[in-house]
Amino acid sequence: MSDRIVIIGGGFAGLRLARELNDKGQKIMLVDRVNHHMFQPLFYQVASGRIEPSNISFPFRKIFQRSKNIQFRMTKIKKIIPEENKIIGEEGTFAYDKLVIATGCKSNFFGNSRMEDLSFGMKNTQEAISIRNHILITFERLIIEKEKSPEGNWNIVIVGSGPTGVELAGAFAEMKKYVLPRDYPNMDFSDLRIIINAVEKPLSSMSKEAQNKTEKYLKQLGVECWNNEMVTGYDGSVVSLKSGGSIQSSNVIWAAGVTGNIIEGINPEQIYKNRYVVDRHNKIIGYDNIYAIGDIAYMATPEFPLSHPQVASVAIQQAKNLAKNLLTKDTEKWQNFTYVDRGSMATIGKHKAVVDLPKFKFQGTLAWYFWMFLHLMLILSVRNKIAIFFNWMWSYFNRDSSLRLIITPTRKNSTVQ
């Protein structure tokens, strides 16, 4: 009799695991709180109005509509009951023989509840759309009320200088230079400041060459790099700094860190730094049939004693390794997970990107084309590849797009959540 495997989370790890197990005999149930997979590396392009959310969102039911062994259920999981091999969701209870937790991460505000309430994270499609809406609404409001508006409240402050932060900063800088003057010809954007806050240098996890070149590119685009500075507070209009300084802004985007999406029910002793502690097979320590993969898994290895970086390549490789193991009935033949680092990259603007490969590093135009090609190939469907390629080519030649729509939900009935 085949096992019933439940996968919680349809991010890079959960989706890849489900695809690897597709039509392989097991009964698979994929559970997620939304009905689609999101291609997170391009969230910044949604936030800056370059591509539509639908271009990087893939409905699970469409992905698996021809699958014979994969079911999908849309619900948020509230609790795991390991003793009964059950999970409790908002919409029902589900039984499992094996459970795989792939819930990923959310923005980490490091206990700063005020910042969490008033700034924007960017870990899902809804947050990316909210950023786009808020910034565009800011400009619409200021063109009407600019004489009444406090000086500087349109500034864009990005807290965090990893790939998400620098890509956002570069996109908004190009938007300021090429797009906004056309959309708002009566407004002077010379005073609009785009600021990125870094503890040390931008892209601190990449090579020194990449860091220095990224900082150079950002400054060429007019982005202010606040290195060795720390944001300590935000009241909705003023950003406070550890050095004692401050800056006005109604557009603060938090990209400074992530923390795991922990589900109640797992022994707290097996949770470290808000991640599940797993062995080399991604099995949670102390459990025989519960696994964790991707950003939510903490696996210490000789090469990575502090666990692996929380990036998509780790999630995908862990999913592939776990799938092979689950398909191998003899557990003595299960393979330990070993991460193969194939490099990292980031784009800052047109013809401005950095790429660190294991044996080769390069920056500039070639890196930019390399970044575009690789990300386009990672998009799931042909239709979405074509749509994104068309938008990119249109933007390449015109330095513009027609996707700056302000779309906010309307609640017709207060009883509808």
Phi, psi and omega in degrees: 000133183285151178286151172260110183254124177253128178248120178263113178110128182246035174283203182301317183289307183297317180294316180297320178299315180298319180292323179292331181266000183298127178057037178249008174109325180286157174268117186248133170237121176260126182240131177211154181282346172239167187263015184213154172276143182241131179272090190300325182302341180252015175302322183298331178284332171291315182297330181259011173074027181267326177223160179276150178304325182295337180290336182239021179237133188229109182301133181299321182293329175290317181300319187250023185293339178256005180284143180264348187230005183245125173251155176236138174229130180262108177194156175269127180277126183262330186203147173250135176243087185300326183296333182250003183053050181225153170235143182253119176251169178295336183251005180157180180245141183230137179263155180214156167264320174229140181239133177239120180263120180224051188278353175067208187229166172231173180297138179256113181264008175052041176082000181273088185294328179295316177296320179298322182286326192253342179258176183250130168270176178213067181245002176207171184299319182299320180291323177296318178295321179298320177298312179301313179301312187296316182291319178293322177296324177303313180293321178297320180292319184290330180292338177268319189245022190300331179289335181267346188278138177299140180300131175091357185285359174264358179304149178248118181246124180248117181265112183116137186232035170283191180306318179300315182295312183289326179291321175297313182300315179296319180295316179290328177294318177292325177297317178299319186281321190248332189258308186300320178299332177282320181287326184232072186295342181267004180250144178260114184264011181295334180269356178287119182256134174246118189238135174240131185257124181233141177294317177235268178241158174300146179055054184297341180275353181259183183291162178299323179298317179294319180298311183294319180292322177298315178299321178296315180298316180299317180293324176299326179277356179092011179278135176273123179260112177263090179275154179054039179229153181227131176280128183250341182193165180202130182249013181102342179221339181231128176265126180260143183243154181298329180288351181105348179279179179201164176212144178278139176191140171252006182232085180248124181245127184261115179226037191264358180165168181227160175219150187291150174272087183280140176252137180298142174127333178277140180309122181303336178294342179259020177240123181228126183054040178061034175223150179282130179281122185236161174272190185288352175260007183068020175274132179294130183303130179095357181232143182270337187224023179236129184236159174223136180224157177084209185301334185278351184263135175248106181238114178270128177230166178303324180282331181228075183296339178256024181078172185276158175296150182271076182231165186296324183296323176295314181302315182293317180293322177295321179297317180295319180293318179295321179300316178299318180293316181296333179274355178258110185294325180278103183296341177294339181263005179296142182264135172293149177280130174230120183280131175253109182281111182263007175113179179214162183203164175202149176247142183248332180178185182302123181063020181230105179206164178227140181225127174246107173260162184306323183239009186203134178234138178208159183220169175096213187296314180300317179297323180295315177295321178298316179299313181298313182298313183297315181293325178294321180291333181281345177295137191291308190258153178298318180302315181291324176301314181295317181297315180293317179300318179298315179298319179296317180293320178298315179293325181298315184274332184250350186050043183203169172209168180246030189251018182272066181267137173261107183236113179240146182290147176245126180262116181272332183228123184295344181275347179275125182273000000 
